[in-house]
């Protein structure tokens, strides 16, 4: 696929280009991850500067990941007729997305390191993992690894922006389980299209039925860990939170079987992540005690 929009197409307006950039950024997940990150920082009583800088770093990183995904996958998207993609629709060129992704990545480096060398490096490793997924790991049996690693590193980054804090093992595990579950749920709608273009990640290898069981199992496990991992009694509200997460996760798996091309399984998986963050925020900053 050529970088430029074919000459036969009419010129694209600035408004259409901006809308295309928003779509190519995977705006919903981008804003959700950024919002959950900010909520967790606020729940941990982070200073305003930390909330702003770390939140901006997360936003820049998520934008870079979304744009790089549509840039790298443009030929595959065209091959299976994904006309909802701005490059396939001729709204944006691959070159425009490459520039946007690179610029967002550069901003992410500056903003991440502004939070400190250690937390900044951890966040950059999380973003690099997502780029590695886009660049080719999605087509291998270890396609789940970048998601697990990046989801585990993100809350660690947020916690470590606060002086004297340490990251408990249960929080690492929560992120890793959420990431693996989100990966499987995210791939479900595109299993057939991916297979047609040679992508065979873990969900493709175990099939739709197996993936529809694995995704909710991983998501429920993450909710269980976030409730029973911190010290002290879980309490009724947190146990009810596990129940809500279980309903959402099982719903995601069921929809993946009944409605193969629906995006709702991934939406529900991210809702499970939101439930986990709400449970953390409601428990208060003491759940991640100073080291």
N, C-alpha and C positions, 0 to 999 in steps of 0.2 A: 504494500500500500504506500502511495506517495504521501509525503508530508503535507503537501498543499491540497486545498480543496480543489476539485476539478474546475477548470475554467468555465465550464458550461453552467455552473451554478451562479445564481445572482450573488452580489456582495452581501456579506453577513453584517448586520447592524451591531453596534457596540452593545446594545441591550441584549441581543441574542447571544453574543459571545460571553457576556457576563453570566447569563443564565446557563449557558453551556458549561462554563467553568464550575458553576455551583453543582450542576448535575454530575459532572465528571469527578468532583471531589467526594462523591458518595456522601452528600451533605447530611442526611439523616444520622448515619452512624458517626460521622465526624463531630457533629454538634452534640450528640448524646455522650460520646466518650469524653469530650471536653467538659460538658456540663457535669457529668458524674465526677470527673477529676476535681473540678472546682468545689463541688458539694463535699467531697471527702476532705479537702483541705480546710474548708470552713468548719466541718465537723471536728477536725483535729485542732481547731483554734489557731490556725496559721495566721501570721501577720498579713495585712492587706497587700503589701508589696509582694510577698511570696505567692499569695493567691493569684495576683495579676500576672506576675512573670511566669510562674509555673503553668498557669492556665493558658497563657499565650504560647508557651513552648509546646504544650500538648496540642493546641489547635494547629500550629504550624506543622508539627509532625504528622498529624492526621491528614491535613491538606496535601502534604507531600506524598503520603502513601496513596491516597485516593487518586490523585492526578497521575502518579507513576503507574498505577494499575491500568487506567484507561489508555495511557500512552503505550505501555508495553504490550497490552492485549488488543491493540487496535486491529491488527490483521485477523486475529482469531475472532473478534467480535464481528468483523465484516463477513468472515467466512460462514458464520451461522446466522447472519441477518439480524443482528441486534440493533435495530434502527433507533432504539431509545438512547443509544450511546452517541454523544455529540460528535465524535470523530466520524463514525459511520454515517451519521445524518448530514455530515458536511458543515456542521456549525463551527467546529474547531479543527485545526490541523494537529498532527502528532507533534510537530515542532513547537506549537504553542503550549501544548501540555507538557512537553519536555522542559521548556523554559519555566513554566509555572511550578512544576514539581521541583526543579533544581533551586529556584528562588525560595520556595517554602522550606526546603531542606536546609538551605544556608541560614535562613532565619531561625530555624529550629536549633541549629548548632549554637548560635549566639545566645538565644534565650535560655536554652537548657543549661549551658555553662554559667550563665548569670546566676543560677540558683546555687552554684557550688560545683567544684570539680567532681566530687563523687556522685551526687545525685544527677548532675548533668550528664556524666558519662553513662550512667545507668539508663537514663531516658534515651540517649542517642543509640545505645545498644538495642533498646526496644524498637525504636524506629527502624534501625538497620535490619532487624529481624523481619519486620513487615516488608521492607524493600526486597529482602532475599526471597520471601514468599512470592512476591510479584515477579521477580526475575527468573524463577524457575522451580523453586522448591515445591510449588503448588502441584507440580506434575509427578511427584515422587511419593513413595510410601510414607515418608516422614513429613508430609505436608502439614500435619498437625503441630509439628515442633515449633515453627516460627510463631504461631498463634499462642501456644502455651507459654513460650518464653517471653514474648512481648507482653502478654496479659499479666504475667507474674512480675515482670520488671516495672510495669507502669505504677502500681500502688507502692512498690518499693521506692521508686523515684519520689513520689509524693510525700511519703513518710520521711524520707531522708532529707527533704528540704527543710525539715524542722530540726534545730540543733539538739543534740543529745538523744535523738530517737534511734531505735533499732527496729528492724523488720522481723516480726515473729514468724516462725516456720509456718503457722497456720495461714498467714496472709499470703505468703509465697504460694502455698498449695491452692488456696482459693483462686488466685489469679490464674494459675496454670490450668486448673479444671475448667474455669469459665472460658478460657481461651480455646481449649480443645473442643469444648461443647459448642462454642460459637462458630468455630471453623466448620464442624460437621453440619450444623444447621444452615450456615451460609452457603455451603456447596450444594445442598439438596435441590434447589430449584434448577441448577445448571448441570446436573449429572450427565444428561444425554448430550447436551451441547458441548460440554467439556470433552467427553469421550470422543466426539466426532472430530475434535481438533487435536487429539493426542494427549490430553491432560488426564493423568491417572493418579490422583492422590489417594490417600487412605480411604476416604468415603467412597470413591469410585470402585476401589478394590473389594470393599466389603458389601457394596450394593445398597440400594435404597432402603430395603427392609432392615438390614443391619444398622445402617446409619440412623434410621428413624428410631431405633432403640438406644443406640450409643449416645446420641446427642442429649436426650433428656436425662439419661443416667449420669452423664458427666455434669450437667447443669445442677441436678438435684444434689449430687455429691458436693459441689462447690457451696451450695446454700447450707448444707449440713455442717461443713467445716467452718463457715463464717459464723454460725450460731454456736456451735459447741467447742470451737477452737479456743476462743478467748477464755481467760480464767474467770471463775465465778459461775453461779447458776445461770442457765440460759434464760429462764423466765418465760411466761406465757406469750408475750408479744413476739419474741424472737422465734419461739416454736411455731406460732401461727405464720410467721414469715417464711419458715421452711415449707409449711403447707401450701402457701400461695406460690412459692417458687416451684414446688412440685407440680401443681396444677398447670402453671404456665409452661413448664418444660415438657410435660406429657402432651399438652396441647400442641406444642411445636412438633413433636415427633409424629403425632397423629395426622396433623396437616401435611407433613412431608410425605406421608403415604397416600392420603386421600386426594390431595391437590398438589401434584408433583412440581408444578412451576410457580407455586406461590412463594412470595418473599416473606410471608408471615412467620415461618419458623425462625428466621434470623431475627426478625423484630421481637418475637417472644423471647428468644435467647438473650437479647440485649435488655429486655425488660427484667429477666432474671438477674442480670448483672446490676440493674438499677435497684432491685429489691435488696441485693446484698449490700450495696452502698448505703441504702436507707437504714438497714439494720446496723451497719457500722456507725453511721452518724448518730442514730438514736441511742446507741450504747455509750456514746460520749468518747472524749479523747483518751480516757483511761484504758481503752481496749488496746491501744498501742502505747504502752508506758515507756518513759525515758529509760535508756539503757544504763 
